[in-house]
Amino acid sequence: MDVLTWTIERRMQLAERAEVLRKELAETDAELARLEAAEVVFGQWAEAADGGRQSLPSVEPRPGPAPERVVATPGAAGMRLIPDREEGMGVEALAPEYRRIMEIVTTAPGPVMAKDVALALGRENTPGKVEPVRGQLRKLSDRGWLSRTGSGRYLPR
């Protein structure tokens, strides 16, 4: 076998392997994003339940005053974590992690990239840590909270 044939075959093998790895990485990133969303929802639940220290309510009715009214938070019972922005709506309508992202973007001296926001959140500068932030920025942009430039940078509206 000559060198050219071997090189072509090896390149094709590596291209196939790279495609398999890209698909695996995309699946891993998707699962990571789902788990991060679950962490946000659980964090909200734990915060609402006094840090998760409250016991679950008993099925049997208890004597005494009526139970407190439960106020739904974003992400609870199918509510969106990021509502569509309306005139006069403040960042208080967002989940805590999204409020932090908005704070980072609004205090930046110019447009920011997902990796900049990830670093400001204390995450590593790796694709697995930056991609979920990119998704969060995209959601904020799609719902009117941020503006996206053509180069993938984000600005406050």
Secondary structure, DSSP 8 states (H G I E B T S, - for coil): --HHHHHHHHHHHHHHHHHHHHHHHHHHHHHHHHHHHHHHHHHHHHHHTTTTTS----SS--SSS--------TTGGG--SS----TT--GGGS-HHHHHHHHHHHHSSS-B-HHHHHHHTT--SSHHHHHHHHHHHHHHHHTTSEEE-TTS-EEE-
